[in-house]
Amino acid sequence: MKDKTLTRLKKIRGQIDGIIKMYDECRECSDIVTQIAAVRAALGSAGKQILTDEAVACSRDKKHDKLDKILKQLFDIT
């Protein structure tokens, strides 16, 4: 899963580069804000995936204290 998450994060970096270019080119405010919203959603999704992967690993390794903490973080992200 790490490769998939890394690919997702690199895509987000590309989206941010695109936003910077849009801003530099004085593109429409609504277009820029739409792209910012997309990046925020993508970051949230990536964060959830990272926490989910870690929760699975903790469950598998019987690290229950760490698992509890991760699950709390996972469900606090909306």
PyMOL CGO cylinders between C-alpha atoms (Angstrom):
from pymol import cmd
from pymol.cgo import CYLINDER

trace = [
    CYLINDER, 0.00, 0.00, 0.00, 2.94, 2.32, 0.59, 0.3, 1, 1, 1, 1, 1, 1,
    CYLINDER, 2.94, 2.32, 0.59, 3.61, 2.68, -3.16, 0.3, 1, 1, 1, 1, 1, 1,
    CYLINDER, 3.61, 2.68, -3.16, -0.04, 3.52, -3.81, 0.3, 1, 1, 1, 1, 1, 1,
    CYLINDER, -0.04, 3.52, -3.81, -0.04, 6.16, -1.08, 0.3, 1, 1, 1, 1, 1, 1,
    CYLINDER, -0.04, 6.16, -1.08, 3.25, 7.61, -2.31, 0.3, 1, 1, 1, 1, 1, 1,
    CYLINDER, 3.25, 7.61, -2.31, 1.82, 7.86, -5.82, 0.3, 1, 1, 1, 1, 1, 1,
    CYLINDER, 1.82, 7.86, -5.82, -1.24, 9.64, -4.41, 0.3, 1, 1, 1, 1, 1, 1,
    CYLINDER, -1.24, 9.64, -4.41, 0.94, 12.12, -2.50, 0.3, 1, 1, 1, 1, 1, 1,
    CYLINDER, 0.94, 12.12, -2.50, 3.01, 12.87, -5.60, 0.3, 1, 1, 1, 1, 1, 1,
    CYLINDER, 3.01, 12.87, -5.60, -0.19, 13.51, -7.54, 0.3, 1, 1, 1, 1, 1, 1,
    CYLINDER, -0.19, 13.51, -7.54, -1.27, 15.96, -4.83, 0.3, 1, 1, 1, 1, 1, 1,
    CYLINDER, -1.27, 15.96, -4.83, 2.10, 17.70, -5.12, 0.3, 1, 1, 1, 1, 1, 1,
    CYLINDER, 2.10, 17.70, -5.12, 1.45, 18.07, -8.85, 0.3, 1, 1, 1, 1, 1, 1,
    CYLINDER, 1.45, 18.07, -8.85, -1.98, 19.53, -8.12, 0.3, 1, 1, 1, 1, 1, 1,
    CYLINDER, -1.98, 19.53, -8.12, -0.41, 22.06, -5.76, 0.3, 1, 1, 1, 1, 1, 1,
    CYLINDER, -0.41, 22.06, -5.76, 2.13, 23.02, -8.41, 0.3, 1, 1, 1, 1, 1, 1,
    CYLINDER, 2.13, 23.02, -8.41, -0.81, 23.55, -10.76, 0.3, 1, 1, 1, 1, 1, 1,
    CYLINDER, -0.81, 23.55, -10.76, -2.53, 25.81, -8.23, 0.3, 1, 1, 1, 1, 1, 1,
    CYLINDER, -2.53, 25.81, -8.23, 0.62, 27.89, -7.86, 0.3, 1, 1, 1, 1, 1, 1,
    CYLINDER, 0.62, 27.89, -7.86, 0.80, 28.25, -11.64, 0.3, 1, 1, 1, 1, 1, 1,
    CYLINDER, 0.80, 28.25, -11.64, -2.88, 29.21, -11.81, 0.3, 1, 1, 1, 1, 1, 1,
    CYLINDER, -2.88, 29.21, -11.81, -2.39, 31.83, -9.11, 0.3, 1, 1, 1, 1, 1, 1,
    CYLINDER, -2.39, 31.83, -9.11, 0.74, 33.18, -10.79, 0.3, 1, 1, 1, 1, 1, 1,
    CYLINDER, 0.74, 33.18, -10.79, -1.18, 33.47, -14.07, 0.3, 1, 1, 1, 1, 1, 1,
    CYLINDER, -1.18, 33.47, -14.07, -4.03, 35.34, -12.31, 0.3, 1, 1, 1, 1, 1, 1,
    CYLINDER, -4.03, 35.34, -12.31, -6.61, 32.71, -13.22, 0.3, 1, 1, 1, 1, 1, 1,
    CYLINDER, -6.61, 32.71, -13.22, -10.19, 33.01, -12.00, 0.3, 1, 1, 1, 1, 1, 1,
    CYLINDER, -10.19, 33.01, -12.00, -10.51, 32.92, -8.23, 0.3, 1, 1, 1, 1, 1, 1,
    CYLINDER, -10.51, 32.92, -8.23, -13.28, 30.33, -8.37, 0.3, 1, 1, 1, 1, 1, 1,
    CYLINDER, -13.28, 30.33, -8.37, -11.10, 27.99, -10.47, 0.3, 1, 1, 1, 1, 1, 1,
    CYLINDER, -11.10, 27.99, -10.47, -8.23, 28.27, -8.00, 0.3, 1, 1, 1, 1, 1, 1,
    CYLINDER, -8.23, 28.27, -8.00, -10.48, 27.70, -5.00, 0.3, 1, 1, 1, 1, 1, 1,
    CYLINDER, -10.48, 27.70, -5.00, -12.02, 24.66, -6.70, 0.3, 1, 1, 1, 1, 1, 1,
    CYLINDER, -12.02, 24.66, -6.70, -8.55, 23.16, -7.13, 0.3, 1, 1, 1, 1, 1, 1,
    CYLINDER, -8.55, 23.16, -7.13, -7.67, 23.96, -3.51, 0.3, 1, 1, 1, 1, 1, 1,
    CYLINDER, -7.67, 23.96, -3.51, -10.81, 22.13, -2.38, 0.3, 1, 1, 1, 1, 1, 1,
    CYLINDER, -10.81, 22.13, -2.38, -9.80, 19.13, -4.51, 0.3, 1, 1, 1, 1, 1, 1,
    CYLINDER, -9.80, 19.13, -4.51, -6.33, 19.08, -2.92, 0.3, 1, 1, 1, 1, 1, 1,
    CYLINDER, -6.33, 19.08, -2.92, -7.80, 19.31, 0.58, 0.3, 1, 1, 1, 1, 1, 1,
    CYLINDER, -7.80, 19.31, 0.58, -10.05, 16.34, -0.17, 0.3, 1, 1, 1, 1, 1, 1,
    CYLINDER, -10.05, 16.34, -0.17, -7.15, 14.39, -1.66, 0.3, 1, 1, 1, 1, 1, 1,
    CYLINDER, -7.15, 14.39, -1.66, -4.98, 15.09, 1.40, 0.3, 1, 1, 1, 1, 1, 1,
    CYLINDER, -4.98, 15.09, 1.40, -7.77, 13.94, 3.69, 0.3, 1, 1, 1, 1, 1, 1,
    CYLINDER, -7.77, 13.94, 3.69, -8.13, 10.76, 1.70, 0.3, 1, 1, 1, 1, 1, 1,
    CYLINDER, -8.13, 10.76, 1.70, -4.37, 10.13, 1.76, 0.3, 1, 1, 1, 1, 1, 1,
    CYLINDER, -4.37, 10.13, 1.76, -4.29, 10.70, 5.52, 0.3, 1, 1, 1, 1, 1, 1,
    CYLINDER, -4.29, 10.70, 5.52, -7.13, 8.24, 6.05, 0.3, 1, 1, 1, 1, 1, 1,
    CYLINDER, -7.13, 8.24, 6.05, -5.33, 5.67, 3.91, 0.3, 1, 1, 1, 1, 1, 1,
    CYLINDER, -5.33, 5.67, 3.91, -2.11, 6.05, 5.89, 0.3, 1, 1, 1, 1, 1, 1,
    CYLINDER, -2.11, 6.05, 5.89, -3.97, 5.68, 9.19, 0.3, 1, 1, 1, 1, 1, 1,
    CYLINDER, -3.97, 5.68, 9.19, -5.94, 2.70, 7.87, 0.3, 1, 1, 1, 1, 1, 1,
    CYLINDER, -5.94, 2.70, 7.87, -2.76, 0.95, 6.73, 0.3, 1, 1, 1, 1, 1, 1,
    CYLINDER, -2.76, 0.95, 6.73, -1.16, 1.57, 10.11, 0.3, 1, 1, 1, 1, 1, 1,
    CYLINDER, -1.16, 1.57, 10.11, -4.25, 0.32, 11.95, 0.3, 1, 1, 1, 1, 1, 1,
    CYLINDER, -4.25, 0.32, 11.95, -4.16, -2.91, 9.96, 0.3, 1, 1, 1, 1, 1, 1,
    CYLINDER, -4.16, -2.91, 9.96, -0.47, -3.35, 10.75, 0.3, 1, 1, 1, 1, 1, 1,
    CYLINDER, -0.47, -3.35, 10.75, -1.07, -2.71, 14.46, 0.3, 1, 1, 1, 1, 1, 1,
    CYLINDER, -1.07, -2.71, 14.46, -3.93, -5.17, 14.53, 0.3, 1, 1, 1, 1, 1, 1,
    CYLINDER, -3.93, -5.17, 14.53, -1.82, -7.79, 12.81, 0.3, 1, 1, 1, 1, 1, 1,
    CYLINDER, -1.82, -7.79, 12.81, 1.10, -7.17, 15.22, 0.3, 1, 1, 1, 1, 1, 1,
    CYLINDER, 1.10, -7.17, 15.22, -1.24, -7.08, 18.26, 0.3, 1, 1, 1, 1, 1, 1,
    CYLINDER, -1.24, -7.08, 18.26, -0.24, -3.52, 19.21, 0.3, 1, 1, 1, 1, 1, 1,
    CYLINDER, -0.24, -3.52, 19.21, -3.58, -2.70, 20.79, 0.3, 1, 1, 1, 1, 1, 1,
    CYLINDER, -3.58, -2.70, 20.79, -2.60, 0.54, 22.55, 0.3, 1, 1, 1, 1, 1, 1,
    CYLINDER, -2.60, 0.54, 22.55, -1.26, 2.01, 19.31, 0.3, 1, 1, 1, 1, 1, 1,
    CYLINDER, -1.26, 2.01, 19.31, -4.27, 0.68, 17.43, 0.3, 1, 1, 1, 1, 1, 1,
    CYLINDER, -4.27, 0.68, 17.43, -6.66, 2.48, 19.78, 0.3, 1, 1, 1, 1, 1, 1,
    CYLINDER, -6.66, 2.48, 19.78, -4.85, 5.77, 19.22, 0.3, 1, 1, 1, 1, 1, 1,
    CYLINDER, -4.85, 5.77, 19.22, -4.86, 5.34, 15.44, 0.3, 1, 1, 1, 1, 1, 1,
    CYLINDER, -4.86, 5.34, 15.44, -8.55, 4.45, 15.35, 0.3, 1, 1, 1, 1, 1, 1,
    CYLINDER, -8.55, 4.45, 15.35, -9.36, 7.58, 17.33, 0.3, 1, 1, 1, 1, 1, 1,
    CYLINDER, -9.36, 7.58, 17.33, -7.41, 9.67, 14.81, 0.3, 1, 1, 1, 1, 1, 1,
    CYLINDER, -7.41, 9.67, 14.81, -9.01, 7.89, 11.90, 0.3, 1, 1, 1, 1, 1, 1,
    CYLINDER, -9.01, 7.89, 11.90, -12.55, 8.53, 13.04, 0.3, 1, 1, 1, 1, 1, 1,
    CYLINDER, -12.55, 8.53, 13.04, -11.85, 12.14, 14.04, 0.3, 1, 1, 1, 1, 1, 1,
    CYLINDER, -11.85, 12.14, 14.04, -10.93, 12.96, 10.43, 0.3, 1, 1, 1, 1, 1, 1,
    CYLINDER, -10.93, 12.96, 10.43, -14.01, 13.81, 8.43, 0.3, 1, 1, 1, 1, 1, 1,
]
cmd.load_cgo(trace, "trace")
